[in-house]
Amino acid sequence: MLRRHIEEMRELEDHYWWFVARRRLALGLLDDLGMETPTVLDGGCGAGALLAELAARGQAYGADLSAEAILTTRERGLQRLVQCDVQRAAFRSGAFDAVVLCDVLEHVDDDRLAVEEAARLLRPGGALILTLPALGLLWSSHDEALGHRRRYGRRGARRLVESAGLRVEKLSFGLSALFPLALVVRLLQRATTRLRRAPPETGIIRVPAMANRALIALMDVENAVMRRVALPIGVSLAIVARKPGQA
């Protein structure tokens, strides 16, 4: 990922509708687990917006491979931070009630190893919360610009999680309402990049404040629905998987 793309992510993380919706979904899925003051790891914590909200719910730790990300997160006043690779996390086994990996696995070389590592970190009865970019059909310059290695289908994501010995409790597509628009935009991006041989660019479209608020409201409704029923198609995937055993 180019530095300017990293800076763009950090500039938008606190208020842009996509980041807000993803964060609220992860928090809602955690709340649904009914854990009181859980000990949580935010793997790939980035600039720390999600970690800050997790810290308000329990004892939250952040991990990121990027030293710059750790420094940026520390500026929020967060201290439980470790610079490490989620494929080889620097925490003891069984340390966490929950591990959250929001749009992380698509960046790593070995996603199977990363999920196995997350399973190792969970206590018996603990839960892994994942969000992933969905469907190879949507692959475009956006993925290339962000350093993605893959997108995920429902069956492949389930196999990945179950191969680590975790039991899938919830698996749903997300951003379903925007799927038709996203499909058109991504196909156009793909065609434009090929024709112009242009360098890859993110698909983030800046929107006016009113439109941003409307999109957040729309995603709040969709997130509430997908926490109860599995949506059949979408731009992303959300998974909750439990480690066998009693907490």
Wavefront OBJ file of the C-alpha trace (Angstrom):
o trace
v 0.000 0.000 0.000
v 1.379 3.416 -0.953
v 1.992 5.931 1.811
v -0.593 8.339 0.394
v -3.211 5.594 0.586
v -2.304 4.928 4.233
v -2.628 8.639 4.994
v -5.997 8.724 3.239
v -7.273 5.870 5.408
v -6.180 7.628 8.584
v -7.696 10.925 7.544
v -11.095 9.314 6.976
v -11.191 6.586 9.633
v -13.074 8.503 12.338
v -15.941 9.886 10.248
v -16.193 8.346 6.760
v -19.327 6.209 6.463
v -17.601 2.965 5.433
v -15.189 3.001 8.372
v -17.937 4.013 10.797
v -20.252 1.237 9.562
v -17.559 -1.427 9.786
v -16.609 -0.311 13.283
v -20.208 -0.273 14.514
v -20.789 -3.730 13.060
v -17.756 -5.191 14.844
v -18.821 -3.577 18.120
v -22.372 -4.830 17.699
v -21.193 -8.378 17.043
v -19.033 -8.185 20.159
v -21.954 -6.884 22.229
v -24.122 -9.756 20.956
v -21.707 -12.211 22.587
v -22.862 -10.996 25.986
v -19.384 -10.760 27.490
v -18.988 -8.441 30.460
v -15.810 -6.319 30.296
v -14.055 -8.702 27.873
v -10.337 -8.795 27.235
v -10.099 -8.104 23.498
v -7.346 -7.961 20.898
v -7.761 -5.649 17.911
v -5.408 -7.269 15.412
v -4.265 -4.870 12.705
v -5.508 -1.931 14.779
v -4.395 0.690 12.248
v -4.946 4.226 13.500
v -6.900 3.000 16.526
v -10.484 4.192 15.988
v -11.954 0.742 16.695
v -9.500 0.053 19.511
v -10.565 3.249 21.292
v -14.182 2.064 21.349
v -13.210 -1.466 22.368
v -11.302 0.014 25.299
v -14.545 1.561 26.533
v -16.080 -1.929 26.757
v -13.288 -3.811 28.508
v -9.546 -4.390 28.499
v -8.472 -3.866 24.897
v -5.084 -4.465 23.311
v -3.949 -3.393 19.866
v -1.448 -5.070 17.562
v -0.150 -3.861 14.225
v 2.894 -4.620 12.098
v 3.339 -0.927 11.278
v 5.357 1.177 13.719
v 3.653 4.249 12.286
v 0.236 2.769 13.077
v 1.296 2.082 16.662
v 2.538 5.657 17.086
v -0.666 7.081 15.585
v -2.802 4.923 17.877
v -0.759 5.964 20.892
v -1.682 9.579 20.118
v -5.255 8.651 21.093
v -4.015 7.960 24.613
v -4.082 4.181 24.148
v -1.194 2.303 25.731
v -1.836 -1.450 25.429
v -0.105 -1.694 22.055
v 2.293 -4.211 20.556
v 4.065 -4.031 17.210
v 3.816 -7.542 15.793
v 2.552 -9.620 12.895
v -0.905 -11.177 13.397
v 0.547 -14.345 11.841
v 2.928 -14.586 14.828
v 1.298 -12.557 17.570
v 3.369 -11.653 20.616
v 0.800 -12.744 23.218
v 0.426 -15.867 25.325
v -2.046 -18.586 24.361
v -5.552 -18.179 25.732
v -5.048 -14.518 26.602
v -8.258 -13.114 25.115
v -12.024 -13.455 25.334
v -12.304 -12.092 21.796
v -10.024 -11.346 18.854
v -11.211 -8.841 16.256
v -9.661 -8.812 12.776
v -11.376 -6.149 10.695
v -10.259 -6.295 7.064
v -6.885 -7.757 7.985
v -6.679 -11.270 6.518
v -6.731 -10.054 2.916
v -3.399 -8.293 3.584
v -1.390 -11.190 5.030
v 0.669 -13.749 3.135
v -0.789 -16.739 4.984
v -4.377 -16.164 6.079
v -4.672 -19.725 7.380
v -1.755 -19.149 9.741
v -3.289 -15.856 10.911
v -6.605 -17.545 11.774
v -4.809 -20.389 13.556
v -2.877 -17.794 15.540
v -6.109 -16.010 16.466
v -7.537 -19.347 17.638
v -4.438 -19.905 19.782
v -4.922 -16.545 21.469
v -8.545 -17.262 22.406
v -9.625 -18.742 25.703
v -12.004 -21.725 25.521
v -15.392 -20.254 24.663
v -13.765 -17.131 23.231
v -14.808 -15.654 19.892
v -13.143 -14.481 16.704
v -14.840 -11.601 14.881
v -13.837 -11.153 11.247
v -14.724 -8.763 8.475
v -13.435 -9.546 4.993
v -13.762 -8.135 1.470
v -16.130 -10.397 -0.433
v -16.263 -11.944 -3.894
v -13.488 -12.134 -6.452
v -15.939 -10.637 -8.941
v -15.414 -7.301 -7.181
v -11.622 -7.367 -7.516
v -10.375 -4.032 -8.893
v -7.636 -1.428 -8.639
v -9.081 -0.584 -5.217
v -7.816 -3.941 -3.918
v -4.452 -3.496 -5.579
v -4.014 0.002 -4.160
v -4.743 -1.269 -0.639
v -2.366 -4.207 -0.934
v -5.043 -6.899 -0.887
v -3.978 -10.416 -1.789
v -7.450 -11.904 -2.085
v -11.201 -11.479 -1.651
v -13.377 -14.139 -0.040
v -16.440 -16.203 -0.855
v -18.782 -17.605 1.756
v -17.658 -21.236 1.511
v -13.954 -20.448 1.366
v -14.200 -18.174 4.404
v -16.069 -20.842 6.361
v -13.471 -23.490 5.491
v -10.673 -21.130 6.506
v -12.161 -20.520 9.947
v -13.210 -24.117 10.597
v -9.769 -25.414 9.607
v -8.422 -23.582 12.679
v -10.761 -25.575 14.922
v -13.297 -22.765 15.397
v -17.066 -23.177 15.182
v -18.822 -20.643 12.935
v -21.829 -19.106 14.701
v -22.586 -16.291 12.274
v -21.633 -15.753 8.645
v -23.252 -13.065 6.535
v -22.551 -10.795 3.637
v -22.555 -7.078 4.423
v -22.904 -3.810 2.511
v -25.680 -5.582 0.626
v -27.727 -2.478 -0.160
v -24.782 -1.005 -2.034
v -23.756 -4.176 -3.861
v -25.251 -3.260 -7.308
v -23.561 0.148 -7.265
v -20.285 -1.305 -6.001
v -20.305 -3.921 -8.745
v -20.715 -1.303 -11.476
v -18.049 0.961 -9.969
v -15.519 -1.845 -9.533
v -16.037 -3.153 -13.072
v -15.529 0.362 -14.425
v -12.391 0.760 -12.310
v -11.042 -2.498 -13.646
v -11.708 -1.517 -17.261
v -10.285 1.998 -16.823
v -7.093 0.718 -15.231
v -6.529 -1.710 -18.101
v -7.250 0.791 -20.842
v -5.178 3.614 -19.399
v -2.584 1.398 -17.746
v -3.033 3.718 -14.784
v -1.578 3.021 -11.342
v -4.092 1.464 -8.943
v -6.237 3.838 -6.900
v -8.583 3.247 -3.983
v -12.301 3.228 -4.690
v -13.059 5.682 -1.897
v -15.468 8.349 -3.114
v -15.650 11.494 -0.999
v -19.271 12.433 -0.351
v -20.920 15.525 1.147
v -21.553 15.489 4.897
v -25.300 14.976 4.486
v -24.792 11.998 2.172
v -22.197 10.588 4.555
v -24.708 10.755 7.442
v -27.388 9.137 5.279
v -25.068 6.265 4.357
v -24.181 5.730 8.019
v -27.895 5.566 8.869
v -28.494 3.089 6.033
v -25.638 0.886 7.216
v -26.920 1.035 10.805
v -30.203 -0.462 9.609
v -28.451 -3.099 7.509
v -26.083 -4.011 10.345
v -29.032 -4.481 12.692
v -30.611 -6.848 10.175
v -27.459 -8.871 9.469
v -26.841 -9.386 13.180
v -30.074 -11.405 13.141
v -30.243 -12.983 9.696
v -27.619 -13.832 7.069
v -27.725 -11.576 4.016
v -27.285 -13.424 0.691
v -24.937 -11.066 -1.168
v -22.773 -8.071 -0.466
v -19.441 -6.290 -0.743
v -18.054 -7.700 2.510
v -18.345 -10.720 4.801
v -18.769 -10.782 8.570
v -18.025 -13.881 10.642
v -18.312 -14.753 14.312
v -16.623 -18.030 15.286
v -16.270 -19.621 18.710
v -13.417 -21.625 20.190
v -14.753 -24.906 21.611
v -14.790 -25.297 25.361
v -16.313 -23.557 28.332
v -15.333 -20.018 29.183
l 1 2 3 4 5 6 7 8 9 10 11 12 13 14 15 16 17 18 19 20 21 22 23 24 25 26 27 28 29 30 31 32 33 34 35 36 37 38 39 40 41 42 43 44 45 46 47 48 49 50 51 52 53 54 55 56 57 58 59 60 61 62 63 64 65 66 67 68 69 70 71 72 73 74 75 76 77 78 79 80 81 82 83 84 85 86 87 88 89 90 91 92 93 94 95 96 97 98 99 100 101 102 103 104 105 106 107 108 109 110 111 112 113 114 115 116 117 118 119 120 121 122 123 124 125 126 127 128 129 130 131 132 133 134 135 136 137 138 139 140 141 142 143 144 145 146 147 148 149 150 151 152 153 154 155 156 157 158 159 160 161 162 163 164 165 166 167 168 169 170 171 172 173 174 175 176 177 178 179 180 181 182 183 184 185 186 187 188 189 190 191 192 193 194 195 196 197 198 199 200 201 202 203 204 205 206 207 208 209 210 211 212 213 214 215 216 217 218 219 220 221 222 223 224 225 226 227 228 229 230 231 232 233 234 235 236 237 238 239 240 241 242 243 244 245 246 247
